[in-house]
């Protein structure tokens, strides 16, 4: 057999092995230890003057086209037809989190406060001189965002893994509709 024929057959096998290895039909290459979270079913109901929580709520924000709106006053994802007038506090789309305030909704009062690296359970009141940050839309970005949530996760391109820093869950919403402690 000629050397060029052997080389072509070897190249063909390498291509076939690469395609089979990249196929998603034979199983998943995802981390088998990674948890799969089911979205929490929406059950909006008025919270009233009571504080409830802590509550773990899973929002399905995988869509590239649909924003998922969360309302703290009802403790649930809510359907929003008119984001500028309907009641909501946070909205999620994939890795973007916005508030109902600032550039996202100039008539809304939503804003975020970074509490830094703290034990969230130990936070019992809003710190004095707290500066809540509303959404902004700088000229170098395609859409508005909240600087507090600008880097709420760390992503490793090499490992294809997203991880949350300790301060990611340490945010508080400023809303006149949510009861104060």
MDTraj code that builds the backbone (N, CA, C; nanometers):
import mdtraj as md
import numpy as np

residues = "UNK UNK UNK UNK UNK UNK UNK UNK UNK UNK UNK UNK UNK UNK UNK UNK UNK UNK UNK UNK UNK UNK UNK UNK UNK UNK UNK UNK UNK UNK UNK UNK UNK UNK UNK UNK UNK UNK UNK UNK UNK UNK UNK UNK UNK UNK UNK UNK UNK UNK UNK UNK UNK UNK UNK UNK UNK UNK UNK UNK UNK UNK UNK UNK UNK UNK UNK UNK UNK UNK UNK UNK UNK UNK UNK UNK UNK UNK UNK UNK UNK UNK UNK UNK UNK UNK UNK UNK UNK UNK UNK UNK UNK UNK UNK UNK UNK UNK UNK UNK UNK UNK UNK UNK UNK UNK UNK UNK UNK UNK UNK UNK UNK UNK UNK UNK UNK UNK UNK UNK UNK UNK UNK UNK UNK UNK UNK UNK UNK UNK UNK UNK UNK UNK UNK UNK UNK UNK UNK UNK UNK UNK UNK UNK UNK UNK UNK UNK UNK UNK UNK UNK UNK UNK UNK UNK UNK UNK UNK UNK UNK UNK UNK UNK UNK UNK UNK UNK UNK UNK UNK UNK UNK UNK UNK UNK UNK UNK UNK UNK UNK".split()
xyz = np.array([
    [0.0842, -0.1162, 0.0000],
    [0.0000, 0.0000, 0.0000],
    [0.0897, 0.1237, 0.0000],
    [0.0524, 0.2204, -0.0776],
    [0.1333, 0.3410, -0.0884],
    [0.1178, 0.4284, 0.0346],
    [0.2224, 0.5035, 0.0618],
    [0.2241, 0.5908, 0.1798],
    [0.1120, 0.6954, 0.1736],
    [0.0806, 0.7521, 0.0599],
    [-0.0242, 0.8540, 0.0475],
    [-0.1618, 0.7937, 0.0778],
    [-0.1835, 0.6677, 0.0405],
    [-0.3103, 0.6009, 0.0712],
    [-0.3237, 0.5778, 0.2211],
    [-0.2157, 0.5330, 0.2844],
    [-0.2177, 0.5130, 0.4305],
    [-0.2444, 0.6461, 0.5003],
    [-0.1802, 0.7504, 0.4543],
    [-0.1984, 0.8823, 0.5154],
    [-0.3437, 0.9292, 0.5019],
    [-0.4055, 0.9087, 0.3861],
    [-0.5450, 0.9471, 0.3648],
    [-0.6387, 0.8671, 0.4548],
    [-0.6168, 0.7361, 0.4664],
    [-0.7002, 0.6531, 0.5538],
    [-0.6858, 0.6952, 0.7003],
    [-0.5639, 0.7217, 0.7424],
    [-0.5394, 0.7663, 0.8790],
    [-0.6075, 0.9000, 0.9056],
    [-0.5997, 0.9919, 0.8106],
    [-0.6655, 1.1228, 0.8251],
    [-0.8168, 1.1066, 0.8321],
    [-0.8703, 1.0171, 0.7489],
    [-1.0143, 0.9926, 0.7498],
    [-1.0590, 0.9391, 0.8855],
    [-0.9839, 0.8448, 0.9431],
    [-1.0189, 0.7897, 1.0746],
    [-1.0114, 0.8959, 1.1839],
    [-0.9140, 0.9828, 1.1762],
    [-0.9041, 1.0907, 1.2756],
    [-1.0262, 1.1821, 1.2665],
    [-1.0678, 1.2172, 1.1458],
    [-1.1864, 1.3015, 1.1278],
    [-1.3104, 1.2300, 1.1805],
    [-1.3282, 1.1024, 1.1479],
    [-1.4436, 1.0254, 1.1953],
    [-1.4453, 1.0201, 1.3483],
    [-1.3303, 0.9928, 1.4093],
    [-1.3239, 0.9876, 1.5556],
    [-1.3569, 1.1228, 1.6187],
    [-1.3111, 1.2308, 1.5578],
    [-1.3430, 1.3638, 1.6098],
    [-1.4924, 1.3921, 1.5996],
    [-1.5535, 1.3566, 1.4874],
    [-1.6965, 1.3805, 1.4712],
    [-1.7787, 1.2964, 1.5683],
    [-1.7406, 1.1719, 1.5883],
    [-1.8110, 1.0859, 1.6832],
    [-1.7924, 1.1381, 1.8250],
    [-1.6732, 1.1842, 1.8570],
    [-1.6466, 1.2385, 1.9896],
    [-1.7228, 1.3664, 2.0166],
    [-1.7542, 1.4435, 1.9119],
    [-1.8281, 1.5691, 1.9281],
    [-1.9787, 1.5479, 1.9204],
    [-2.0212, 1.4314, 1.8826],
    [-2.1641, 1.4053, 1.8711],
    [-2.2298, 1.4071, 2.0078],
    [-2.3521, 1.4603, 2.0119],
    [-2.4244, 1.4642, 2.1390],
    [-2.5220, 1.3479, 2.1528],
    [-2.5269, 1.2601, 2.0532],
    [-2.6228, 1.1511, 2.0574],
    [-2.5785, 1.0340, 2.1443],
    [-2.4549, 1.0116, 2.1601],
    [-2.4079, 0.8954, 2.2336],
    [-2.3960, 0.9176, 2.3829],
    [-2.4414, 1.0282, 2.4319],
    [-2.4268, 1.0613, 2.5724],
    [-2.3811, 1.2043, 2.5850],
    [-2.3706, 1.2513, 2.7043],
    [-2.3356, 1.3895, 2.7270],
    [-2.1944, 1.4004, 2.7812],
    [-2.1261, 1.5047, 2.7392],
    [-1.9934, 1.5287, 2.7933],
    [-2.0005, 1.6243, 2.9114],
    [-2.1218, 1.6600, 2.9544],
    [-2.1380, 1.7492, 3.0689],
    [-2.0909, 1.6796, 3.1956],
    [-2.0619, 1.7594, 3.2945],
    [-2.0188, 1.7085, 3.4240],
    [-2.1335, 1.6298, 3.4887],
    [-2.1190, 1.5006, 3.5120],
    [-2.2285, 1.4221, 3.5692],
    [-2.2583, 1.4597, 3.7142],
    [-2.1664, 1.5289, 3.7790],
    [-2.1919, 1.5695, 3.9171],
    [-2.2640, 1.7031, 3.9253],
    [-2.2786, 1.7724, 3.8110],
    [-2.3462, 1.9017, 3.8112],
    [-2.4947, 1.8817, 3.8401],
    [-2.5470, 1.9655, 3.9265],
    [-2.6886, 1.9560, 3.9632],
    [-2.7751, 2.0118, 3.8512],
    [-2.8890, 1.9518, 3.8332],
    [-2.9877, 2.0006, 3.7384],
    [-3.1028, 2.0553, 3.8206],
    [-3.1300, 2.1833, 3.8036],
    [-3.2322, 2.2496, 3.8833],
    [-3.3610, 2.2620, 3.8037],
    [-3.4695, 2.2297, 3.8669],
    [-3.5997, 2.2461, 3.8050],
    [-3.6508, 2.3856, 3.8380],
    [-3.7048, 2.4587, 3.7392],
    [-3.7593, 2.5910, 3.7685],
    [-3.8735, 2.5812, 3.8694],
    [-3.8803, 2.6786, 3.9586],
    [-3.9882, 2.6844, 4.0568],
    [-4.1161, 2.7242, 3.9843],
    [-4.2265, 2.6506, 4.0037],
    [-4.3524, 2.6873, 3.9369],
    [-4.4017, 2.8227, 3.9875],
    [-4.4415, 2.9127, 3.8963],
    [-4.4918, 3.0433, 3.9399],
    [-4.6202, 3.0300, 4.0207],
    [-4.6228, 3.0913, 4.1378],
    [-4.7421, 3.0952, 4.2224],
    [-4.7493, 3.2322, 4.2883],
    [-4.7711, 3.3382, 4.2081],
    [-4.7719, 3.4721, 4.2664],
    [-4.8871, 3.4899, 4.3652],
    [-4.8545, 3.5388, 4.4831],
    [-4.9553, 3.5715, 4.5826],
    [-4.9000, 3.6840, 4.6689],
    [-4.9870, 3.7733, 4.7098],
    [-4.9435, 3.8900, 4.7860],
    [-4.8770, 3.8481, 4.9162],
    [-4.7592, 3.9033, 4.9426],
    [-4.6865, 3.8750, 5.0654],
    [-4.7428, 3.9573, 5.1802],
    [-4.7917, 4.0764, 5.1493],
    [-4.8469, 4.1635, 5.2530],
    [-4.7358, 4.2272, 5.3343],
    [-4.7601, 4.2486, 5.4608],
    [-4.6628, 4.3155, 5.5472],
    [-4.5666, 4.2184, 5.6140],
    [-4.5796, 4.0913, 5.5857],
    [-4.4896, 3.9933, 5.6472],
    [-4.3658, 3.9730, 5.5622],
    [-4.2567, 3.9462, 5.6262],
    [-4.1357, 3.9086, 5.5552],
    [-4.1314, 3.7577, 5.5509],
    [-4.1042, 3.7046, 5.4344],
    [-4.0941, 3.5605, 5.4204],
    [-3.9555, 3.5260, 5.3725],
    [-3.9086, 3.4116, 5.4140],
    [-3.7803, 3.3712, 5.3610],
    [-3.6882, 3.3201, 5.4678],
    [-3.5711, 3.2798, 5.4365],
    [-3.5237, 3.2853, 5.2980],
    [-3.5939, 3.1839, 5.2088],
    [-3.6077, 3.2212, 5.0846],
    [-3.6724, 3.1353, 4.9856],
    [-3.5724, 3.1092, 4.8741],
    [-3.5619, 2.9852, 4.8341],
    [-3.4816, 2.9508, 4.7170],
    [-3.5788, 2.9400, 4.6012],
    [-3.5571, 3.0210, 4.5003],
    [-3.6465, 3.0253, 4.3852],
    [-3.5624, 3.0105, 4.2601],
    [-3.5937, 2.9137, 4.1771],
    [-3.5179, 2.8884, 4.0553],
    [-3.5940, 2.9450, 3.9362],
    [-3.5319, 3.0382, 3.8656],
    [-3.5920, 3.1026, 3.7495],
    [-3.5311, 3.0410, 3.6240],
    [-3.6149, 3.0000, 3.5310],
    [-3.5676, 2.9457, 3.4040],
    [-3.5417, 3.0619, 3.3091],
    [-3.4175, 3.1048, 3.3018],
    [-3.3811, 3.2208, 3.2197],
    [-3.2947, 3.1786, 3.1013],
    [-3.3151, 3.0588, 3.0512],
    [-3.2306, 3.0067, 2.9427],
    [-3.2601, 3.0679, 2.8065],
    [-3.3786, 3.1226, 2.7886],
    [-3.4183, 3.1734, 2.6576],
    [-3.3361, 3.2955, 2.6171],
    [-3.3042, 3.3017, 2.4900],
    [-3.2340, 3.4191, 2.4369],
    [-3.3319, 3.5311, 2.4028],
    [-3.4619, 3.5004, 2.3990],
    [-3.5616, 3.5964, 2.3547],
    [-3.6573, 3.6424, 2.4647],
    [-3.6780, 3.5614, 2.5676],
    [-3.7795, 3.5901, 2.6682],
    [-3.7154, 3.6355, 2.7988],
    [-3.7641, 3.7465, 2.8521],
    [-3.7212, 3.7935, 2.9842],
    [-3.8140, 3.7330, 3.0877],
    [-3.7576, 3.6868, 3.1988],
    [-3.8365, 3.6329, 3.3100],
    [-3.8377, 3.7375, 3.4208],
    [-3.9565, 3.7784, 3.4626],
    [-3.9723, 3.8854, 3.5613],
    [-4.0055, 3.8260, 3.6974],
    [-3.9396, 3.8764, 3.8019],
    [-3.9637, 3.8302, 3.9386],
    [-4.0127, 3.9481, 4.0216],
    [-4.1171, 3.9232, 4.1021],
    [-4.1750, 4.0263, 4.1875],
    [-4.1641, 3.9815, 4.3330],
    [-4.0862, 4.0553, 4.4136],
    [-4.0693, 4.0198, 4.5544],
    [-4.1989, 4.0344, 4.6325],
    [-4.2832, 4.1297, 4.5958],
    [-4.4088, 4.1506, 4.6680],
    [-4.5024, 4.0314, 4.6537],
    [-4.4866, 3.9534, 4.5478],
    [-4.5679, 3.8329, 4.5273],
    [-4.4855, 3.7059, 4.5385],
    [-4.3546, 3.7194, 4.5591],
    [-4.2682, 3.6039, 4.5811],
    [-4.2652, 3.5045, 4.4677],
    [-4.2682, 3.5536, 4.3431],
    [-4.2785, 3.4604, 4.2312],
    [-4.2378, 3.5278, 4.1003],
    [-4.2142, 3.4434, 3.9989],
    [-4.2042, 3.4916, 3.8621],
    [-4.3445, 3.5357, 3.8224],
    [-4.3547, 3.6469, 3.7527],
    [-4.4853, 3.6997, 3.7137],
    [-4.4878, 3.7283, 3.5646],
    [-4.6063, 3.7232, 3.5081],
    [-4.6238, 3.7577, 3.3670],
    [-4.6258, 3.9093, 3.3556],
    [-4.5475, 3.9620, 3.2643],
    [-4.5395, 4.1065, 3.2440],
    [-4.5659, 4.1368, 3.0974],
    [-4.6671, 4.2161, 3.0732],
    [-4.6997, 4.2589, 2.9378],
    [-4.6352, 4.3936, 2.9063],
    [-4.6355, 4.4836, 3.0040],
    [-4.5819, 4.6187, 2.9903],
    [-4.4762, 4.6433, 3.0966],
    [-4.3477, 4.6199, 3.0664],
    [-4.2423, 4.6337, 3.1673],
    [-4.2320, 4.7728, 3.2298],
    [-4.2763, 4.8766, 3.1601],
    [-4.2674, 5.0130, 3.2141],
    [-4.3771, 5.0419, 3.3165],
    [-4.4855, 4.9638, 3.3176],
    [-4.5961, 4.9915, 3.4101],
    [-4.6324, 4.8745, 3.5010],
    [-4.6078, 4.7509, 3.4595],
    [-4.6434, 4.6356, 3.5419],
    [-4.5506, 4.6250, 3.6631],
    [-4.5962, 4.5555, 3.7680],
    [-4.5202, 4.5394, 3.8923],
    [-4.4222, 4.4227, 3.8811],
    [-4.2948, 4.4520, 3.8963],
    [-4.1876, 4.3526, 3.8999],
    [-4.0652, 4.4185, 3.9610],
    [-3.9704, 4.3375, 4.0077],
    [-3.8498, 4.3911, 4.0708],
    [-3.7220, 4.3573, 3.9951],
    [-3.7054, 4.2308, 3.9592],
    [-3.5867, 4.1868, 3.8849],
    [-3.6311, 4.1158, 3.7581],
    [-3.5490, 4.1233, 3.6547],
    [-3.5760, 4.0478, 3.5333],
    [-3.4483, 3.9753, 3.4926],
    [-3.4659, 3.8559, 3.4382],
    [-3.3539, 3.7679, 3.4039],
    [-3.3655, 3.7232, 3.2590],
    [-3.2531, 3.7229, 3.1893],
    [-3.2451, 3.6625, 3.0570],
    [-3.1043, 3.6072, 3.0430],
    [-3.0963, 3.4751, 3.0453],
    [-2.9682, 3.4055, 3.0418],
    [-2.8784, 3.4557, 3.1539],
    [-2.7709, 3.5249, 3.1273],
    [-2.6781, 3.5684, 3.2313],
    [-2.6957, 3.7170, 3.2664],
    [-2.7986, 3.7826, 3.2126],
    [-2.8218, 3.9249, 3.2383],
    [-2.9311, 3.9405, 3.3430],
    [-2.9046, 4.0263, 3.4429],
    [-3.0013, 4.0562, 3.5479],
    [-3.0207, 4.2075, 3.5519],
    [-3.1464, 4.2522, 3.5434],
    [-3.1776, 4.3950, 3.5474],
    [-3.2781, 4.4233, 3.6587],
    [-3.2848, 4.5501, 3.6977],
    [-3.3822, 4.5928, 3.7979],
    [-3.4897, 4.6779, 3.7321],
    [-3.5995, 4.6939, 3.8030],
    [-3.7089, 4.7787, 3.7562],
    [-3.6791, 4.9220, 3.7997],
    [-3.5777, 4.9799, 3.7418],
    [-3.5393, 5.1167, 3.7751],
    [-3.4255, 5.1626, 3.6872],
    [-3.3879, 5.2877, 3.7032],
    [-3.2778, 5.3424, 3.6250],
    [-3.3105, 5.3456, 3.4777],
    [-3.2136, 5.3124, 3.3944],
    [-3.2334, 5.3179, 3.2500],
    [-3.3315, 5.2118, 3.2006],
    [-3.3394, 5.0984, 3.2684],
    [-3.4328, 4.9930, 3.2268],
    [-3.5776, 5.0416, 3.2368],
    [-3.6098, 5.1135, 3.3433],
    [-3.7429, 5.1716, 3.3617],
    [-3.7282, 5.2982, 3.4458],
    [-3.7206, 5.4141, 3.3813],
    [-3.7003, 5.5391, 3.4548],
    [-3.8090, 5.5701, 3.5581],
    [-3.9285, 5.5130, 3.5440],
    [-4.0343, 5.5378, 3.6430],
    [-4.0310, 5.4375, 3.7575],
    [-3.9530, 5.3302, 3.7432],
    [-3.9424, 5.2296, 3.8492],
    [-3.8449, 5.2736, 3.9574],
    [-3.8513, 5.2059, 4.0717],
    [-3.7644, 5.2408, 4.1835],
    [-3.6680, 5.1284, 4.2188],
    [-3.6543, 5.0302, 4.1333],
    [-3.5653, 4.9177, 4.1616],
    [-3.4190, 4.9581, 4.1564],
    [-3.3420, 4.9048, 4.2490],
    [-3.1977, 4.9290, 4.2541],
    [-3.1360, 4.8164, 4.3365],
    [-3.0061, 4.8019, 4.3258],
    [-2.9370, 4.6958, 4.3980],
    [-2.8288, 4.7533, 4.4878],
    [-2.7998, 4.6792, 4.5920],
    [-2.6938, 4.7153, 4.6855],
    [-2.6014, 4.5964, 4.7005],
    [-2.4752, 4.6153, 4.6755],
    [-2.3787, 4.5086, 4.6973],
    [-2.3384, 4.5097, 4.8440],
    [-2.3510, 4.3964, 4.9069],
    [-2.3116, 4.3845, 5.0474],
    [-2.1717, 4.3269, 5.0610],
    [-2.1060, 4.3004, 4.9485],
    [-1.9715, 4.2464, 4.9528],
    [-1.9709, 4.1026, 5.0004],
    [-1.8557, 4.0580, 5.0446],
    [-1.8426, 3.9202, 5.0913],
    [-1.8840, 3.9125, 5.2374],
    [-2.0097, 3.8797, 5.2590],
    [-2.0651, 3.8643, 5.3940],
    [-2.1507, 3.7393, 5.3985],
    [-2.1730, 3.6925, 5.5189],
    [-2.2691, 3.5850, 5.5388],
    [-2.4075, 3.6486, 5.5281],
    [-2.4791, 3.6131, 5.4229],
    [-2.6081, 3.6773, 5.3964],
    [-2.7052, 3.6591, 5.5134],
    [-2.7002, 3.5453, 5.5805],
    [-2.7907, 3.5204, 5.6934],
    [-2.7633, 3.6147, 5.8101],
    [-2.6429, 3.6683, 5.8180],
    [-2.6078, 3.7589, 5.9280],
    [-2.6546, 3.9023, 5.9022],
    [-2.6979, 3.9313, 5.7813],
    [-2.7443, 4.0664, 5.7505],
    [-2.8876, 4.0810, 5.8009],
    [-2.9088, 4.1728, 5.8956],
    [-3.0416, 4.1914, 5.9541],
    [-3.1034, 4.3256, 5.9199],
    [-3.0223, 4.4186, 5.8693],
    [-3.0766, 4.5482, 5.8290],
    [-2.9870, 4.6070, 5.7205],
    [-3.0426, 4.7046, 5.6513],
    [-2.9675, 4.7731, 5.5479],
    [-2.8626, 4.8610, 5.6157],
    [-2.7374, 4.8513, 5.5733],
    [-2.6333, 4.9337, 5.6355],
    [-2.6618, 5.0833, 5.6181],
    [-2.6211, 5.1625, 5.7173],
    [-2.6348, 5.3074, 5.7053],
    [-2.5444, 5.3541, 5.5924],
    [-2.5815, 5.4609, 5.5283],
    [-2.5079, 5.5158, 5.4140],
    [-2.5012, 5.4176, 5.2967],
    [-2.6015, 5.3319, 5.2865],
    [-2.6065, 5.2365, 5.1758],
    [-2.6351, 5.3118, 5.0462],
    [-2.5637, 5.2751, 4.9407],
    [-2.5855, 5.3363, 4.8101],
    [-2.6423, 5.2321, 4.7147],
    [-2.7726, 5.2429, 4.6903],
    [-2.8373, 5.1542, 4.5959],
    [-2.8064, 5.2026, 4.4548],
    [-2.7786, 5.1083, 4.3657],
    [-2.7387, 5.1406, 4.2285],
    [-2.8503, 5.0995, 4.1326],
    [-2.8950, 5.1945, 4.0501],
    [-2.9960, 5.1667, 3.9478],
    [-2.9284, 5.1222, 3.8194],
    [-3.0068, 5.0686, 3.7268],
    [-2.9552, 5.0238, 3.5980],
    [-2.9025, 5.1432, 3.5179],
    [-2.7974, 5.1189, 3.4433],
    [-2.7365, 5.2213, 3.3588],
    [-2.7236, 5.1665, 3.2169],
    [-2.7032, 5.2551, 3.1203],
    [-2.6805, 5.2139, 2.9815],
    [-2.5644, 5.2945, 2.9250],
    [-2.4421, 5.2466, 2.9493],
    [-2.3268, 5.3168, 2.8925],
    [-2.3223, 5.3019, 2.7406],
    [-2.2566, 5.3941, 2.6759],
    [-2.2513, 5.3936, 2.5290],
    [-2.1786, 5.2731, 2.4721],
    [-2.0897, 5.2115, 2.5503],
    [-2.0120, 5.0983, 2.4991],
    [-2.0816, 4.9637, 2.5185],
    [-2.2069, 4.9622, 2.5650],
    [-2.2813, 4.8369, 2.5840],
    [-2.4082, 4.8406, 2.5004],
    [-2.4530, 4.7244, 2.4513],
    [-2.5726, 4.7228, 2.3658],
    [-2.7038, 4.7463, 2.4414],
    [-2.7057, 4.7230, 2.5719],
    [-2.8298, 4.7382, 2.6481],
    [-2.7976, 4.7815, 2.7905],
    [-2.9021, 4.8173, 2.8637],
    [-2.8830, 4.8580, 3.0025],
    [-2.8466, 4.7372, 3.0887],
    [-2.7845, 4.7647, 3.2023],
    [-2.7478, 4.6606, 3.2972],
    [-2.7301, 4.7263, 3.4327],
    [-2.7183, 4.6449, 3.5366],
    [-2.6927, 4.6984, 3.6698],
    [-2.5478, 4.6689, 3.7055],
    [-2.4674, 4.7730, 3.7343],
    [-2.3261, 4.7508, 3.7649],
    [-2.3029, 4.6571, 3.8836],
    [-2.3968, 4.6506, 3.9777],
    [-2.3819, 4.5593, 4.0921],
    [-2.3798, 4.4154, 4.0432],
    [-2.4594, 4.3857, 3.9402],
    [-2.4674, 4.2496, 3.8877],
    [-2.3854, 4.2331, 3.7601],
    [-2.3022, 4.3306, 3.7291],
    [-2.2230, 4.3245, 3.6071],
    [-2.1313, 4.2039, 3.6003],
    [-2.0829, 4.1584, 3.7119],
    [-1.9914, 4.0436, 3.7166],
    [-2.0371, 3.9501, 3.8279],
    [-2.1592, 3.8968, 3.8153],
    [-2.2142, 3.8131, 3.9215],
    [-2.1689, 3.6680, 3.9111],
    [-2.0939, 3.6350, 3.8056],
    [-2.0396, 3.5003, 3.7951],
    [-1.9031, 3.5076, 3.7286],
    [-1.8231, 3.4054, 3.7525],
    [-1.6925, 3.3904, 3.6876],
    [-1.7025, 3.2753, 3.5893],
    [-1.6559, 3.2962, 3.4682],
    [-1.6645, 3.1925, 3.3672],
    [-1.5253, 3.1534, 3.3204],
    [-1.4990, 3.0232, 3.3201],
    [-1.3716, 2.9711, 3.2716],
    [-1.3934, 2.9173, 3.1300],
    [-1.3332, 2.9827, 3.0329],
    [-1.3450, 2.9366, 2.8939],
    [-1.2759, 2.8034, 2.8728],
    [-1.1682, 2.7794, 2.9453],
    [-1.0950, 2.6542, 2.9291],
    [-1.1737, 2.5347, 2.9823],
    [-1.2353, 2.5511, 3.0992],
    [-1.3097, 2.4403, 3.1595],
    [-1.4580, 2.4432, 3.1232],
    [-1.5058, 2.5535, 3.0616],
    [-1.6465, 2.5716, 3.0291],
    [-1.7332, 2.5577, 3.1541],
    [-1.6921, 2.6286, 3.2601],
    [-1.7615, 2.6207, 3.3883],
    [-1.7864, 2.7620, 3.4402],
    [-1.9077, 2.7867, 3.4877],
    [-1.9408, 2.9137, 3.5522],
    [-1.9462, 2.8902, 3.7027],
    [-1.8899, 2.9833, 3.7785],
    [-1.8947, 2.9731, 3.9235],
    [-1.9328, 3.1088, 3.9807],
    [-1.9959, 3.1067, 4.0963],
    [-2.0411, 3.2304, 4.1590],
    [-1.9439, 3.2724, 4.2682],
    [-1.9063, 3.4019, 4.2692],
    [-1.8252, 3.4494, 4.3809],
    [-1.9100, 3.4588, 4.5062],
    [-1.8473, 3.4692, 4.6225],
    [-1.9209, 3.4719, 4.7488],
    [-2.0199, 3.5863, 4.7578],
    [-1.9927, 3.6982, 4.6945],
    [-2.0798, 3.8140, 4.7084],
    [-2.1982, 3.8111, 4.6117],
    [-2.2107, 3.7100, 4.5283],
    [-2.3159, 3.7093, 4.4276],
    [-2.4550, 3.7127, 4.4878],
    [-2.4794, 3.6419, 4.5964],
    [-2.6127, 3.6403, 4.6539],
    [-2.6344, 3.7543, 4.7526],
    [-2.5331, 3.8351, 4.7733],
    [-2.5424, 3.9439, 4.8692],
    [-2.5878, 4.0726, 4.8032],
    [-2.7098, 4.0713, 4.7563],
    [-2.7684, 4.1900, 4.6961],
    [-2.9069, 4.2101, 4.7551],
    [-2.9475, 4.3327, 4.7637],
    [-3.0777, 4.3651, 4.8188],
    [-3.1505, 4.4544, 4.7205],
    [-3.2789, 4.4337, 4.7042],
    [-3.3579, 4.5162, 4.6138],
    [-3.4191, 4.6310, 4.6919],
    [-3.4173, 4.7475, 4.6342],
    [-3.4833, 4.8632, 4.6937],
    [-3.6157, 4.8815, 4.6234],
    [-3.7235, 4.8580, 4.6926],
    [-3.8551, 4.8723, 4.6320],
    [-3.9517, 4.9198, 4.7375],
    [-4.0357, 5.0135, 4.7005],
    [-4.1338, 5.0641, 4.7960],
    [-4.2456, 4.9633, 4.8183],
    [-4.2548, 4.8609, 4.7333],
    [-4.3599, 4.7621, 4.7475],
    [-4.3196, 4.6459, 4.8377],
    [-4.1935, 4.6346, 4.8716],
    [-4.1472, 4.5244, 4.9564],
    [-4.1427, 4.5748, 5.0996],
    [-4.2014, 4.5022, 5.1946],
    [-4.2014, 4.5483, 5.3331],
    [-4.0602, 4.5586, 5.3899],
    [-4.0403, 4.6580, 5.4725],
    [-3.9086, 4.6763, 5.5355],
    [-3.9014, 4.5989, 5.6662],
    [-3.7810, 4.5637, 5.7062],
    [-3.7626, 4.4877, 5.8295],
    [-3.7787, 4.5746, 5.9522],
])
top = md.Topology()
chain = top.add_chain()
for i, resn in enumerate(residues, 1):
    res = top.add_residue(resn, chain, resSeq=i)
    for name in ("N", "CA", "C"):
        top.add_atom(name, md.element.get_by_symbol(name[0]), res)
traj = md.Trajectory(xyz[None], top)
